[in-house]
Amino acid sequence: MNEIKTKRIIGTLSGIGIGAIGIYMISHPRTSVEQLVVLLMAALVIFALINLVSVFFKSHGGSKRMTVIGALVNLGFAVALFYFRLTVAELIPYVFAIYVVINSIAKLISAVTYWRDGVPNFGFYFISGVLNFIFGIYLLINSYFQTAYSVCTWCKG
């Protein structure tokens, strides 16, 4: 397979995976974030083990030290995620919301640049940027209020 087909296949598979994770998170909102953190920990441990095993099967090459360091970093992140999994689970909605806001600002900057350059479809980028910005702010506020409600003991009655 050539490189373009490989990139398309990888892009399609990652899109399907992200879509499946999104559908799962929508259908199971209470447990999905915690399970996503556990899945991330498992992936880091698997990548670390693959890196460590590859060191033993490589007969030559100067990158053994970097492979071992990468494996130890992955294991360190997995242990940190295990220790701070509840904190990470609470931060994921904020990180996603901030990513959406930053991405929307980039789209708005692109729309202004396209408008200055006379690109005919600049309005699509502008509308997309505005809608993403509104959605990102909504996610940020909604995540804040959900976290504040879960911390507030007298709010629950």
C-alpha atoms as one frame of an Amber mdcrd trajectory, in Angstrom:
protein
   0.000   0.000   0.000   1.206   3.436  -0.716   1.497   6.128   1.905  -1.638
   8.051   0.918  -3.892   4.987   1.242  -2.332   4.136   4.592  -2.981   7.663
   5.892  -6.578   7.519   4.674  -7.162   4.162   6.355  -5.619   5.365   9.620
  -7.646   8.589   9.470 -10.868   6.693   8.798 -10.229   4.195  11.598  -9.365
   6.938  14.085 -12.519   8.844  13.089 -14.634   5.728  13.576 -12.965   5.117
  16.954 -13.537   8.671  18.149 -17.133   8.511  16.920 -17.681   5.247  18.790
 -16.200   6.722  21.966 -18.454   9.786  21.565 -21.563   7.641  21.103 -20.615
   5.576  24.147 -20.042   8.717  26.220 -23.451  10.085  25.198 -25.240   6.821
  25.964 -23.443   6.241  29.310 -22.674   9.725  30.683 -22.081   8.747  34.319
 -19.466   6.011  33.867 -17.956   6.770  30.469 -15.328   9.299  31.591 -13.968
   7.004  34.286 -13.882   4.097  31.823 -12.121   6.319  29.280  -9.408   7.091
  31.837  -9.029   3.353  32.574  -8.788   2.670  28.826  -6.113   5.348  28.504
  -4.155   3.806  31.406  -4.368   0.368  29.771  -3.184   1.770  26.435  -0.194
   3.458  28.096   0.767   0.223  29.870   0.452  -1.748  26.608   2.598   0.783
  24.711   5.199   0.694  27.487   5.322  -3.115  27.445   5.638  -3.154  23.650
   8.527  -0.682  23.885  10.265  -2.753  26.560   9.826  -5.984  24.595  11.119
  -4.343  21.419  14.350  -3.415  23.241  15.112  -7.081  23.872  14.432  -8.198
  20.303  16.442  -5.471  18.591  19.943  -6.715  17.923  21.470  -3.370  17.051
  20.675   0.306  16.949  21.434   3.293  19.114  17.839   4.015  20.050  17.554
   1.363  22.786  18.085   3.909  25.520  15.405   6.215  24.085  12.993   3.283
  23.740  13.505   2.336  27.390  13.081   5.969  28.464   9.879   6.196  26.401
   8.565   3.004  27.995   9.350   4.310  31.484   7.633   7.620  30.686   4.531
   5.715  29.489   4.536   3.618  32.662   4.969   6.769  34.734   1.974   8.377
  33.029  -0.072   5.214  33.580   0.781   5.212  37.300   0.017   8.950  37.551
  -3.312   8.404  35.800  -4.114   5.570  38.187  -3.284   7.702  41.198  -5.067
  10.842  39.924  -7.839   9.122  37.910 -10.675  10.954  39.659  -9.037  14.334
  39.127  -8.345  13.508  35.484 -11.935  12.340  35.024 -13.148  15.697  36.325
 -10.743  17.658  34.095 -11.558  15.926  30.783 -14.696  18.016  30.068 -12.779
  21.234  30.756  -9.874  20.226  28.522 -12.275  19.318  25.722 -14.190  22.590
  26.122 -10.992  24.647  26.059  -9.853  22.738  22.957 -13.149  23.569  21.210
 -12.829  27.264  22.126  -9.216  27.448  20.886 -10.156  25.602  17.691 -13.052
  28.003  17.109 -10.762  31.017  17.536  -8.432  29.503  14.929 -11.405  29.093
  12.555 -12.428  32.702  13.112  -8.890  33.888  12.376  -8.909  31.756   9.213
 -12.259  33.268   8.209 -10.891  36.806   8.580  -7.787  35.878   6.583  -9.899
  34.281   3.857 -12.139  37.371   3.781  -9.099  39.664   3.345  -7.717  37.411
   0.593 -11.059  37.283  -1.214 -11.712  33.559  -0.851 -15.359  32.991  -1.819
 -16.339  30.558   0.984 -15.054  32.556   3.959 -18.575  32.736   5.421 -18.607
  28.992   6.077 -15.487  29.277   8.227 -16.918  32.276  10.048 -20.237  30.558
  10.838 -18.424  27.372  11.841 -16.101  29.342  14.112 -18.953  31.235  15.786
 -21.015  28.077  16.342 -17.996  26.184  17.707 -17.184  29.116  19.994 -20.736
  29.183  21.379 -20.668  25.396  21.818 -17.259  25.530  23.555 -18.388  28.240
  25.973 -21.564  26.247  26.678 -19.477  23.133  27.409 -17.169  25.118  29.668
 -20.049  26.650  31.638 -22.013  23.399  31.752 -18.971  21.477  33.028 -18.409
  24.130  35.685 -21.962  23.986  36.959 -22.028  20.179  36.967 -18.792  20.095
  38.964 -20.017  22.807  41.336 -23.282  20.904  41.832 -21.446  17.619  42.539
 -19.221  19.333  45.117 -22.050  21.277  46.784 -23.515  18.982  49.453 -26.380
  21.265  50.486 -27.547  21.650  46.835 -28.554  17.983  46.654 -31.159  18.333
  49.368
